[in-house]
């Protein structure tokens, strides 16, 4: 039982969507025309579109090509951490300054084009001429200059700016000055096979002068930098219509970036050298003055040697003064460091040289962390808005680290000052001991003491300067190109994909049109579809045939279909033996006249006495179908000019005809006269069945007036015009006039479909007859 129910639900579901397949089959030609048409458009668009190519280069951020003695300096200032910061280096590579610096070394200021009928192609390093131009009118940047060869000596330039077209003629190789530009020179390159004289004269050329901002913005928009997973390698890609130009720029950008990283490291080294040299100059000056003073003292006093005890005193004094001098250098370095931390900003992240404090690991670690936090803040500030939570957190962290460093520097400086104070006490102590030495010897010892202190400091500074020079010679790029720029692929939609896309669009449009036509303009082609979409009874169907004749074959589909309709009519109204049957339709040429006349013949053959009246006094057709004269008829009877009996024309046994008669000027008014009721009553009293053929109710209201006067109404619908809109119209009419005994007949059903329903449903639903375009 459950299986039967499920099967029924499945059948209902398939039936609901059957009309989709029907709509697609009816519009099959759309699925050929639209894909072909859109395929042609797609081919055209694929040809017209600009092709773009992607070039790619790979850069290793941290190379190990560095000497061991360089590692100490690098680690002290946090260089490794700087170049290991992927996000920060990505921002540097896409910075305006670095891109502008790279473009400065390339000749991209002018782009050259060949203008075709469909598309404009850009050419690079293969134009038959080159231009050196300075624009006086800056609004001409990014505007096309149309270039035309006149002959071997002359050329023409046409420019359009704000709707104003200007044409200039110049000579090759000569400077040209206008209000808009200065052409330093236009060089005509020697003719080639590709660009001979005849070809040059026929081709339309263009060139566009670009500003630096244009190229920087264009490259930033088309430059993509990604980090290769689990490495410190950056993959840099650039998309450009000219593959060679993209390769040239990426190679230049890579070289400039490596040079930029070297400049930073060389700056640190030079800064250290300058600091040491300044100290050396001061020490040399002091040593020179002390040496001169000592020579003068020895010459004047004749002192050659000092006692052993005095020498010990002076040695201790020299040791303490050396320590004091070293501590003074530490204080000076801490002051420099404090200035850097207090005044640092986003544009100055390079720390000063503080090699004197190499023995302080905490300070080195704190400065390295401080630098990393600054770099992270700079990077995230370009990705989020102001007052972002993460950005505010980094700002607070920088402030906190800055405070900690300054506090530590201050405490360290105070501790060094305390050491200096202690050393000063020792110096005073030994100075007091030296005072007991005779004045001449004491002076000599004092000079020697100062000489030795400065000599030790001089040696110390010389060692540092030598190490710095050695380190500079060992500076190599920590970034390295591991794969030069190369064109990897064409980007964008390929020609095949564009073609397929347009063909698919054509198919979708064909499907959409078919669907809409199926929803809004589809017609019912069999009585099953008709019965599923209306609440009115369906009497039967009429198959379509081309051969229409007056005589009805005894054994044919036409005969069986009419008999089926007769049977259905007998079940539709069983209360009265004599019926007035009205036959009408919504539109002309739906088969109502043929149906009424042939039904009348079928009833007459069965022994019924039948009267057929043509009430279509607007465009009468029954007399044409039956080859009758139309001198008198319904119009003459209703106008009172002819008696009813005189208007009747016998046609066959048991079948009489009242044609429409001459077409009156007031046909609709005649239907409302009292003579209409007399004519209908005459038919009831003298005939078993009376068929009334009326005008289409969709155009003329005559049939609607007669709906209440008849016993049965047949609405004939043709498969070409039977749709949901027509069904709704008929149901509304029936409901409005409260008509009873109403039935539908579907005319024009194809023979194959008619036979199918004949075998399935029998006489009541499967029989009928149809005809061609005209109602005969």
JOLINNOR-V981896 format. One record per residue. N is the residue number from 1. RES is the residue in one small letter. SS is DSSP state (H for helix, E for strand, L for the rest). BURIAL is # if it has 16 or more other ideal C-beta (glycine too) atoms within 10 Angstrom, else .. Layout:
n->(N | N)
res->(RES | RES)
ss->(SS | SS)
burial->(BURIAL | BURIAL)
//
This chain:
n->(1 | 2 | 3 | 4 | 5 | 6 | 7 | 8 | 9 | 10 | 11 | 12 | 13 | 14 | 15 | 16 | 17 | 18 | 19 | 20 | 21 | 22 | 23 | 24 | 25 | 26 | 27 | 28 | 29 | 30 | 31 | 32 | 33 | 34 | 35 | 36 | 37 | 38 | 39 | 40 | 41 | 42 | 43 | 44 | 45 | 46 | 47 | 48 | 49 | 50 | 51 | 52 | 53 | 54 | 55 | 56 | 57 | 58 | 59 | 60 | 61 | 62 | 63 | 64 | 65 | 66 | 67 | 68 | 69 | 70 | 71 | 72 | 73 | 74 | 75 | 76 | 77 | 78 | 79 | 80 | 81 | 82 | 83 | 84 | 85 | 86 | 87 | 88 | 89 | 90 | 91 | 92 | 93 | 94 | 95 | 96 | 97 | 98 | 99 | 100 | 101 | 102 | 103 | 104 | 105 | 106 | 107 | 108 | 109 | 110 | 111 | 112 | 113 | 114 | 115 | 116 | 117 | 118 | 119 | 120 | 121 | 122 | 123 | 124 | 125 | 126 | 127 | 128 | 129 | 130 | 131 | 132 | 133 | 134 | 135 | 136 | 137 | 138 | 139 | 140 | 141 | 142 | 143 | 144 | 145 | 146 | 147 | 148 | 149 | 150 | 151 | 152 | 153 | 154 | 155 | 156 | 157 | 158 | 159 | 160 | 161 | 162 | 163 | 164 | 165 | 166 | 167 | 168 | 169 | 170 | 171 | 172 | 173 | 174 | 175 | 176 | 177 | 178 | 179 | 180 | 181 | 182 | 183 | 184 | 185 | 186 | 187 | 188 | 189 | 190 | 191 | 192 | 193 | 194 | 195 | 196 | 197 | 198 | 199 | 200 | 201 | 202 | 203 | 204 | 205 | 206 | 207 | 208 | 209 | 210 | 211 | 212 | 213 | 214 | 215 | 216 | 217 | 218 | 219 | 220 | 221 | 222 | 223 | 224 | 225 | 226 | 227 | 228 | 229 | 230 | 231 | 232 | 233 | 234 | 235 | 236 | 237 | 238 | 239 | 240 | 241 | 242 | 243 | 244 | 245 | 246 | 247 | 248 | 249 | 250 | 251 | 252 | 253 | 254 | 255 | 256 | 257 | 258 | 259 | 260 | 261 | 262 | 263 | 264 | 265 | 266 | 267 | 268 | 269 | 270 | 271 | 272 | 273 | 274 | 275 | 276 | 277 | 278 | 279 | 280 | 281 | 282 | 283 | 284 | 285 | 286 | 287 | 288 | 289 | 290 | 291 | 292 | 293 | 294 | 295 | 296 | 297 | 298 | 299 | 300 | 301 | 302 | 303 | 304 | 305 | 306 | 307 | 308 | 309 | 310 | 311 | 312 | 313 | 314 | 315 | 316 | 317 | 318 | 319 | 320 | 321 | 322 | 323 | 324 | 325 | 326 | 327 | 328 | 329 | 330 | 331 | 332 | 333 | 334 | 335 | 336 | 337 | 338 | 339 | 340 | 341 | 342 | 343 | 344 | 345 | 346 | 347 | 348 | 349 | 350 | 351 | 352 | 353 | 354 | 355 | 356 | 357 | 358 | 359 | 360 | 361 | 362 | 363 | 364 | 365 | 366 | 367 | 368 | 369 | 370 | 371 | 372 | 373 | 374 | 375 | 376 | 377 | 378 | 379 | 380 | 381 | 382 | 383 | 384 | 385 | 386 | 387 | 388 | 389 | 390 | 391 | 392 | 393 | 394 | 395 | 396 | 397 | 398 | 399 | 400 | 401 | 402 | 403 | 404 | 405 | 406 | 407 | 408 | 409 | 410 | 411 | 412 | 413 | 414 | 415 | 416 | 417 | 418 | 419 | 420 | 421 | 422 | 423 | 424 | 425 | 426 | 427 | 428 | 429 | 430 | 431 | 432 | 433 | 434 | 435 | 436 | 437 | 438 | 439 | 440 | 441 | 442 | 443 | 444 | 445 | 446 | 447 | 448 | 449 | 450 | 451 | 452 | 453 | 454 | 455 | 456 | 457 | 458 | 459 | 460 | 461 | 462 | 463 | 464 | 465 | 466 | 467 | 468 | 469 | 470 | 471 | 472 | 473 | 474 | 475 | 476 | 477 | 478 | 479 | 480 | 481 | 482 | 483 | 484 | 485 | 486 | 487 | 488 | 489 | 490 | 491 | 492 | 493 | 494 | 495 | 496 | 497 | 498 | 499 | 500 | 501 | 502 | 503 | 504 | 505 | 506 | 507 | 508 | 509 | 510 | 511 | 512 | 513 | 514 | 515 | 516 | 517 | 518 | 519 | 520 | 521 | 522 | 523 | 524 | 525 | 526 | 527 | 528 | 529 | 530 | 531 | 532 | 533 | 534 | 535 | 536 | 537 | 538 | 539 | 540 | 541 | 542 | 543 | 544 | 545 | 546 | 547 | 548 | 549 | 550 | 551 | 552 | 553 | 554 | 555 | 556 | 557 | 558 | 559 | 560 | 561 | 562 | 563 | 564 | 565 | 566 | 567 | 568 | 569 | 570 | 571 | 572 | 573 | 574 | 575 | 576 | 577 | 578 | 579 | 580 | 581 | 582 | 583 | 584 | 585 | 586 | 587 | 588 | 589 | 590 | 591 | 592 | 593 | 594 | 595 | 596 | 597 | 598 | 599 | 600 | 601 | 602 | 603 | 604 | 605 | 606 | 607 | 608 | 609 | 610 | 611 | 612 | 613 | 614 | 615 | 616 | 617 | 618 | 619 | 620 | 621 | 622 | 623 | 624 | 625 | 626 | 627 | 628 | 629 | 630 | 631 | 632 | 633 | 634 | 635 | 636 | 637 | 638 | 639 | 640 | 641 | 642 | 643 | 644 | 645 | 646 | 647 | 648 | 649 | 650 | 651 | 652 | 653 | 654 | 655 | 656 | 657 | 658 | 659 | 660 | 661 | 662 | 663 | 664 | 665 | 666 | 667 | 668 | 669 | 670 | 671 | 672 | 673 | 674 | 675 | 676 | 677 | 678 | 679 | 680 | 681 | 682 | 683 | 684 | 685 | 686 | 687 | 688 | 689 | 690 | 691 | 692 | 693 | 694 | 695 | 696 | 697 | 698 | 699 | 700 | 701 | 702 | 703 | 704 | 705 | 706 | 707 | 708 | 709 | 710 | 711 | 712 | 713 | 714 | 715 | 716 | 717 | 718 | 719 | 720 | 721 | 722 | 723 | 724 | 725 | 726 | 727 | 728 | 729 | 730 | 731 | 732 | 733 | 734 | 735 | 736 | 737 | 738 | 739 | 740 | 741 | 742 | 743 | 744 | 745 | 746 | 747 | 748 | 749 | 750 | 751 | 752 | 753 | 754 | 755 | 756 | 757 | 758 | 759 | 760 | 761 | 762 | 763 | 764 | 765 | 766 | 767 | 768 | 769 | 770 | 771 | 772 | 773 | 774 | 775 | 776)
res->(x | x | x | x | x | x | x | x | x | x | x | x | x | x | x | x | x | x | x | x | x | x | x | x | x | x | x | x | x | x | x | x | x | x | x | x | x | x | x | x | x | x | x | x | x | x | x | x | x | x | x | x | x | x | x | x | x | x | x | x | x | x | x | x | x | x | x | x | x | x | x | x | x | x | x | x | x | x | x | x | x | x | x | x | x | x | x | x | x | x | x | x | x | x | x | x | x | x | x | x | x | x | x | x | x | x | x | x | x | x | x | x | x | x | x | x | x | x | x | x | x | x | x | x | x | x | x | x | x | x | x | x | x | x | x | x | x | x | x | x | x | x | x | x | x | x | x | x | x | x | x | x | x | x | x | x | x | x | x | x | x | x | x | x | x | x | x | x | x | x | x | x | x | x | x | x | x | x | x | x | x | x | x | x | x | x | x | x | x | x | x | x | x | x | x | x | x | x | x | x | x | x | x | x | x | x | x | x | x | x | x | x | x | x | x | x | x | x | x | x | x | x | x | x | x | x | x | x | x | x | x | x | x | x | x | x | x | x | x | x | x | x | x | x | x | x | x | x | x | x | x | x | x | x | x | x | x | x | x | x | x | x | x | x | x | x | x | x | x | x | x | x | x | x | x | x | x | x | x | x | x | x | x | x | x | x | x | x | x | x | x | x | x | x | x | x | x | x | x | x | x | x | x | x | x | x | x | x | x | x | x | x | x | x | x | x | x | x | x | x | x | x | x | x | x | x | x | x | x | x | x | x | x | x | x | x | x | x | x | x | x | x | x | x | x | x | x | x | x | x | x | x | x | x | x | x | x | x | x | x | x | x | x | x | x | x | x | x | x | x | x | x | x | x | x | x | x | x | x | x | x | x | x | x | x | x | x | x | x | x | x | x | x | x | x | x | x | x | x | x | x | x | x | x | x | x | x | x | x | x | x | x | x | x | x | x | x | x | x | x | x | x | x | x | x | x | x | x | x | x | x | x | x | x | x | x | x | x | x | x | x | x | x | x | x | x | x | x | x | x | x | x | x | x | x | x | x | x | x | x | x | x | x | x | x | x | x | x | x | x | x | x | x | x | x | x | x | x | x | x | x | x | x | x | x | x | x | x | x | x | x | x | x | x | x | x | x | x | x | x | x | x | x | x | x | x | x | x | x | x | x | x | x | x | x | x | x | x | x | x | x | x | x | x | x | x | x | x | x | x | x | x | x | x | x | x | x | x | x | x | x | x | x | x | x | x | x | x | x | x | x | x | x | x | x | x | x | x | x | x | x | x | x | x | x | x | x | x | x | x | x | x | x | x | x | x | x | x | x | x | x | x | x | x | x | x | x | x | x | x | x | x | x | x | x | x | x | x | x | x | x | x | x | x | x | x | x | x | x | x | x | x | x | x | x | x | x | x | x | x | x | x | x | x | x | x | x | x | x | x | x | x | x | x | x | x | x | x | x | x | x | x | x | x | x | x | x | x | x | x | x | x | x | x | x | x | x | x | x | x | x | x | x | x | x | x | x | x | x | x | x | x | x | x | x | x | x | x | x | x | x | x | x | x | x | x | x | x | x | x | x | x | x | x | x | x | x | x | x | x | x | x | x | x | x | x | x | x | x | x | x | x | x | x | x | x | x | x | x | x | x | x | x | x | x | x | x | x | x | x | x | x | x | x | x | x | x | x | x | x | x | x | x | x | x | x | x | x | x | x | x | x | x | x | x | x | x | x | x | x | x | x | x | x | x | x | x | x | x | x | x | x | x | x | x | x)
ss->(L | H | H | H | H | H | H | H | H | H | H | H | H | H | H | H | L | H | H | H | H | H | H | H | H | H | L | L | L | H | H | H | H | H | H | H | H | H | H | H | H | H | H | H | H | H | H | H | L | L | L | E | E | E | E | E | E | E | E | E | L | L | L | L | L | L | L | H | H | H | H | H | H | H | H | H | H | L | H | H | H | H | H | L | L | H | H | H | H | H | H | H | H | L | L | H | H | H | H | H | H | H | H | H | L | L | L | L | L | E | E | E | E | E | E | L | L | L | L | E | E | E | E | L | L | L | L | L | E | E | E | E | E | E | E | L | L | H | H | H | L | L | L | E | E | E | E | E | E | L | L | L | L | E | E | E | E | E | E | E | E | L | L | E | E | E | E | E | E | E | E | L | L | L | L | E | E | L | L | L | E | E | E | E | E | E | E | E | L | L | L | L | L | L | L | L | H | H | H | H | H | H | L | E | E | E | E | E | E | L | L | H | H | H | H | H | H | H | H | H | H | H | E | E | E | E | E | L | L | L | L | L | E | E | E | E | E | E | E | E | L | L | H | H | H | H | H | H | H | H | H | H | H | H | H | H | H | H | H | H | H | H | H | H | H | H | H | H | H | H | H | H | H | H | H | H | H | H | H | H | H | H | H | H | H | H | H | H | H | H | H | H | H | H | H | H | H | H | H | H | H | L | L | L | L | L | L | H | H | H | H | H | H | H | H | H | H | H | H | H | H | H | H | H | H | H | H | H | H | H | H | H | H | H | H | H | H | H | H | H | H | H | H | L | E | L | L | E | L | L | L | L | L | L | H | H | H | L | L | L | H | H | H | H | H | H | H | H | H | H | H | H | H | H | H | H | H | H | H | H | H | L | L | L | L | L | L | L | H | H | H | H | H | H | H | H | H | H | H | H | H | H | H | H | H | H | H | H | H | H | H | H | H | H | H | H | H | H | H | H | H | H | H | H | H | H | H | H | H | H | H | H | H | H | H | L | L | L | H | H | H | H | H | H | H | H | H | H | H | H | H | H | H | H | H | H | H | H | H | H | H | H | H | H | H | H | H | H | H | H | H | H | H | L | L | L | L | L | L | E | E | E | E | E | E | E | E | E | E | E | E | L | L | L | H | H | H | H | H | H | H | H | H | H | H | H | H | H | H | H | H | H | H | H | H | H | H | H | H | H | L | L | L | L | L | L | H | H | H | H | H | H | L | L | L | L | E | E | E | E | E | E | E | L | L | L | L | L | L | L | L | L | L | L | L | L | H | H | H | H | H | H | H | H | H | H | H | H | H | H | H | H | L | L | L | L | L | L | E | E | E | E | E | E | E | L | L | L | L | L | L | H | H | H | H | H | H | H | H | H | H | H | H | H | H | L | L | L | L | E | E | E | E | E | L | L | L | L | L | L | L | H | H | H | H | L | L | L | L | L | L | L | L | H | H | H | H | H | L | L | L | L | L | H | H | H | H | L | E | E | E | E | L | L | E | E | E | E | L | L | L | L | L | L | L | L | H | H | H | H | L | L | L | H | H | H | H | H | H | H | H | H | H | H | H | H | L | L | E | E | E | E | E | L | L | L | L | L | L | L | L | H | H | H | H | H | H | H | H | L | L | E | E | E | E | E | E | E | L | L | L | L | L | H | H | H | H | H | H | H | H | H | H | H | H | H | H | L | L | L | L | E | E | E | E | E | E | E | E | L | H | H | H | H | H | H | H | H | H | H | H | L | H | H | H | H | L | L | E | L | L | L | L | L | L | L)
burial->(. | . | . | . | . | . | . | . | . | . | . | . | . | . | . | . | . | . | # | . | . | # | # | # | . | # | # | . | . | # | # | . | . | # | # | . | . | # | # | . | # | # | . | . | # | # | . | . | . | . | . | # | # | # | # | # | # | # | # | # | # | # | # | . | . | # | . | . | . | # | . | . | # | # | . | # | # | # | # | . | # | # | # | . | # | # | # | # | # | # | # | # | # | # | . | . | . | # | # | . | # | # | # | . | . | . | . | # | # | . | # | # | # | . | . | . | . | . | . | . | . | . | . | . | . | . | # | # | # | . | # | . | # | . | . | . | . | . | . | # | . | . | . | # | # | # | # | # | # | . | . | . | . | . | # | . | # | . | # | . | . | . | . | . | . | . | . | . | . | # | . | # | . | . | . | # | . | . | . | # | # | . | # | . | . | # | . | # | . | . | . | . | . | . | # | . | . | . | . | # | . | . | . | . | # | # | # | # | # | . | . | . | . | # | # | # | . | . | # | . | . | . | # | . | # | . | . | . | . | . | . | # | # | # | . | # | # | # | # | # | . | # | # | . | # | # | # | # | # | # | # | # | # | # | . | # | # | # | . | # | # | . | . | . | # | . | . | # | # | . | # | # | # | . | # | # | . | . | # | # | . | . | # | . | . | # | # | . | . | # | . | . | . | # | . | . | # | . | . | . | . | . | . | . | . | # | . | . | . | # | . | . | # | # | . | # | # | # | # | # | # | # | # | # | # | . | # | . | . | # | . | . | # | # | . | # | # | . | . | # | # | . | . | # | . | . | . | . | # | . | # | . | # | # | # | # | # | . | . | # | . | . | # | # | . | # | # | # | # | # | # | # | # | # | # | # | # | # | # | . | # | . | . | . | . | . | . | . | . | . | # | . | . | # | . | . | # | # | . | . | # | # | . | . | # | . | . | . | # | . | . | # | # | . | . | # | . | . | . | # | . | . | # | . | . | # | # | . | . | # | # | . | . | # | . | . | # | . | . | . | # | # | # | # | # | # | # | # | # | # | # | # | # | # | . | # | # | # | . | # | # | . | . | # | # | . | # | # | . | . | # | # | . | . | # | . | # | # | # | # | # | . | . | . | # | . | . | . | . | . | . | . | . | . | . | . | . | # | # | . | . | # | # | . | # | # | . | . | # | # | # | . | . | # | # | . | . | # | . | . | . | # | # | # | # | # | # | # | # | # | # | . | . | # | . | # | . | # | # | # | # | # | # | # | # | . | . | # | . | . | . | . | . | . | . | . | # | # | # | # | # | # | # | # | # | # | # | # | # | . | . | # | . | . | . | . | . | . | # | # | # | # | # | # | # | # | # | # | # | # | # | # | # | # | # | # | # | # | # | # | # | # | # | # | # | . | . | # | # | # | # | # | # | # | # | # | # | # | . | # | # | # | # | . | # | # | . | . | . | # | . | # | # | # | # | # | # | # | # | . | . | # | . | # | . | . | # | # | # | . | # | . | . | # | # | # | # | # | # | # | # | . | . | # | . | . | # | . | . | # | # | . | . | . | # | # | . | . | # | # | . | # | # | . | . | . | # | # | # | # | # | # | # | # | # | # | # | # | . | # | . | # | # | # | # | # | # | . | . | # | # | # | # | # | # | # | # | # | # | . | # | # | # | . | . | # | # | . | . | # | . | . | # | # | . | . | . | . | # | . | # | # | # | # | # | # | # | # | # | . | . | . | # | # | . | . | # | # | . | . | # | . | # | # | # | # | # | # | # | # | # | . | . | . | # | #)
//
